[in-house]
Amino acid sequence: MAAVTQQMSSLPSGLRICTTAPDILYLPELVFGGLVWILVASTHVTENNPQGWVMFVSVFCFVMTFLWLIIFACGGHKNSSAWATADFIYHLLAVTFYLSASVILAYVTIGMKLATPGIYPFRYYQIDIAAVVFSYIATLLYFIHCILSALRWKSF
């Protein structure tokens, strides 16, 4: 337990971000966030469709997570408690955004199923189902990262 506490009390840099919790979650967050972005971008969006929010969230979180990963990998954080706080706040924001986007995406997908037959091809419905699943997985990953970041922040 002491080794975990020691590991959690400092911010990693370089290749250590690929071996420490919660920073090992950056890559899966990028993968699943990118999948949501790609899948939502490949479906048909009508004028009054709220999937613009889903696209904003997936692109914003993808870019910010990538920048966050680069900052940590290059050691730009200088192991300060302010960066641990910022890490926790960013992941809390990402969880909130992704949860709202996931609920909206699920709502739109259900609406596609209930729409008049022939309006949306079945392929778009299948793509939206995959996007919903990946969106909830991304939400879960950001939530776990947020919890672990909060524990690390508290140990500073």
N, C-alpha and C positions, 0 to 999 in steps of 0.2 A: 504494500500500500504506500510505503514511503517513496518508492521509485515512481509510482504514478503521480503522487503529489508533487515530487520534484520536477517531473516531466511537465506537469500541467502548469507549474508556476512560472515557466519561461516560454517566451514565444520562439518557435523554431525559425530557422532560416536555412537557405540552401536546400539540399536534398532531404534534410530532416523533415520537411513538410510532408513528404511522401510516407513517413513512418510514424508520425505522431497523431494522436487524436486531439482535437477534432479536424486537424488540417488535412488528413487523408481523405476527407469527404469532398475536398474541392473538385477533384477529377470526376467523381460520379455526379456531382451537382452540375458540372459543365456538360457532361454527356446527356443527362436526362433533360436539362434545360434547353440544350441545343435541339434535342429531339422534339420537344414541345414546339419550339420556334419553327422548325422545319415542317412539322406536320400541320400546324395551324396555318402556316403560309401556303401550304399546298391544297387547301380546301377552298370551297366557294364561300365567299362572304357577301351577304346581302347588305343593303344600305343601313338598315336599322339593327344590324347585328353587333352585339357588344364584344366581339372577338378582338377589336382593336385594343382593348384593355389587356387581353391575354397576350397579344403580340408585344405590347409595351413592357409588360412584366417579364416575359421570357427574354426579350432582347436586353432590357435593363439589367436583369439579374445575371445574364450570361456575361455581359461586358464587365459589370462590376466585380463578379466573382473572378473573372480572368485577370482583371487589374489587381485585385486583392491577392491572388495567387502569385502574380509577378512581384508585387511589393514584398510579400513574405519570402519568396524564393531569393530575391536579390538582397535581402537583409535591410531593406529601407525602413523598417519599423524600429530599429535600435532597441528592441526588447523593453519597451516602456509600457507602463500600465495604461497610458492613454490609448495605445494601439489595441490592447486587450479590450478596453471599453468600446472602442470603435468597432472592433470585430463582433462583439456581442450585439451592439445596436444595429449594425448592418444586417446580421443574420436574423435578428428579430423583425426588422423591416421586410426582409426577403420572405420570411415565413408568412407574415401578414399579407403581403402582396400576392404570393403564390396561392395561399388558401383562397383569397377572394377570386383570383383568376381561375382556379380549379373549379370552384362552385359555379362561376359564370359559364365556363366551358362545358361543364356537365349539363347545365340548364339548356344551353344552346343545342347540345347533342340530343337531349331528350326532345326538344322542339323539332329537330330535324326528323326524328323518328315519327313524331305525331303529325308532321306536315302532310299536306295533300300529296299522295303518291305521284311521282314524276317531277316534282319540283327540285328535289335534290337526288342525284344519283346515289345508289347504295354505296358506291366506292367512297364518296365524301363522308357518309355516315360511319363507315368502318375506319377511315382515317381519323375522324373526330373521336371515336372511341379510344383508339390508340393514344391520341393526344391527351385525353382525360386521364387515362391510366398513368402515362408518363408524367403528367402534371402533378398528380397526387404523389407519385414516387418522389419527384423533385421537392414537393412540399415536405414530405417526411424527412428527406435528407437535410434540408435546410433547418427543420425543427430539431433534429438530432444535433446538428452542428451548433445551433443556437443554445441548446441545453449545455453541451460540452464547453462552448465558449463562455457561458455564464459561470460554469464551475471554475474555469481557468481565470476568469476575471476576478472572482471572489477569492482565489488563492493568491492574488498579487498583494 
